[in-house]
Amino acid sequence: MVGISKGENRDGITVSFSAKFAQSDQFRVVFREGMALVEAAASYLDGDGRKEARKLRPPHSLAYATESMRLTTRLMQLASWLLIRRAVSEGELTAEQAAEEQRKIKLPVKGADQPSKEWGALPARLKELIEQSIKLQDRVSRLDRMLGSKQVPMSGEGDHPLKLQLSRLRAAFGPDAE
């Protein structure tokens, strides 16, 4: 009996996990949650957030401005990632076009943004949105690693068995990974 390697169906045809995932219910849930969070943050920052920011004293208002900018930047990067994945699944972008677009996106690194020392004085809703965005960032980062968006695509059957592994090492650690 011939085994089925990861990424192949019973006919020996390679199946793109990335493409399948982008069409899955799990992806649709993450996509909807991500877009809802973008809308909620935009609504808050443009409405109640503005009112709350006006009430803050100078050191706290600077922290509000900084944290709201970080929130906006984080959400725009995450929304871009989600939109590119959806565009591929809907046939609007090819995998090559998506890879080029993904290179422009810098997913935030977990723990890179340290909260302001004025965190405690920030409005509760802003802190809640920030925490939700960090959870979404963690989910998207895990998905990005799982989907291997930084990996070199799998090549044909006639290649040496170590070629794929070396490609993955290069993608993870740079060209000097051999």
N, C-alpha and C positions, 0 to 999 in steps of 0.2 A: 504494500500500500504506500502510495506517495504522500508525503506530508505536505501540508499547506503552510507556506511561509507567511509571516506577518505581512499583510498588505496584498495578499493574493487570494483570489477566489478558487474554487475547485477546478476551474478551467485553466488555471495557471496565469490568468490575466491579473496584472497589478491593479489594485483598487486604491484610490487616493483616500486615505483616512481623513485628510483635511477637507476634501470636497464632501465626503459623506457626513462628517460632523457638522459642517456649515448648513446642511439640510436637515439636521436632526431637531427633535423637539427640545433637547437640552440646549442647543445653541439658540433656538428661538426664545427660550426663557431668559437666557443671559442677555440676549439682544434687547428684548422688551424691558427688562429691568434696567439695563444700562441707559437706554433712551429715556425711560421714565425718570431716572435719576438726573439726567442732563436737563430735562424739562423742569423738574422740581427745583433744581439749583438755580436755573435761569430765572424762574418765577420768583423765588425767594430773594435772590440778589437784586432783582429789578424792583421788587415791591417792599415787603416787610423788612428785608435785610437793609435796604437803604435807610429806612426809618430808624431801625435799630442802630445802624452805624452812626447816624447823626447824633445820637444820645451819648456816644462813647467819648471819653476824655482822650487827649492826644496819645499817650502811649498805647492805649487800648484801640484807638481808631487806626493807628499804624498797623497793629497786629491784625485787626479786622481786614484791612486792605491787603496785607501780605497773604493771609490765609485764604481770602476769597480769590485772590489771583492764583494761588497754588491749586485751589479747588477747580477753578475754571480750566486751567492748563491741563490738569490731570484728566478731567472729564473730556476735554476735546481730544486728547490723545487716545483715550479709551474708546470714545465714539468713533474716531477714525478707524481704529483697528476693527471694531465691530462692523462698520459699514463696508470696509474692504472685504471682509470675510463673507458678508451677505451678498455683495456684488459678484463675487466669484460663484457662489452657489446659484445665483440667478442668471448666470451667463453674461453678465454685463462687463466683466473683466476676465481675461485669461489668467491662468496661474502665473505666467511671466509678468503680466502687467501688475498683478497683485503684489508679487515679490518686489517689484520696483517701487510701488507705492509704500509697501511695508517698510522699506529701507528708510523712508522719510519720517517714519513714526518712531519716536523714542519713548517706549513704554517706561513709565516711572519705575525706579528701582525701590523696592520695599525698604522703608526706613531712611531713604535719602533726604526726605524733608522732615526735619525735626520740628515739632510744633513750637509755636512761639512761647516764650516764657510768660506771656500774658494770656495763655490759653484759657485759664479759669475765668477771665473777664469777658470772654467772647460770648455772644448770644448762643443759647442752647441749640437753636435750629441750625446755625452755621456749623457748630461742632458735630451735630448729628449728620448733616450732609457730608462733612469731611470724613467722618468715620465710615459712612456708607460707601463713599467713593474709594476709600482705601481697601475696603472689603472687595469691591468690584475690581479694583486694580489687582489684588491678589489672585482673584479668580481668572481674570484675563491673562495675567502673566503665566499662571499655571497652564492655561489652555494654549498659550503661545508656545511654551516649551514643549507641551505634549504634542502639538501639531507640527513642531519642528520647523517653524517658519524661517529659522536661521540656517537650516540644514540644506545641503546640496541635494537636489532631487535624486531619487533612486535611478540608477542607470540600467542598461540592458542585461540580459541573462548571461552573456558571454564574458562579463567582467570578472576579474579576480575577486574572490570572496572578501578580501580585506579592503577592497577599494571603498565600499560603503562605510566601513568603520573609520577609515582614514578621512573620508569626507566629513563625517560627523565630528571627528576630533578637530579638523581644520575649522569647521563652522563654530565649534564651541570655544576653541582656544587660539584661533588665528593660524596663519599659514606655517608657522614654525612648530606645529604640534606633532610632527612626526618623530 
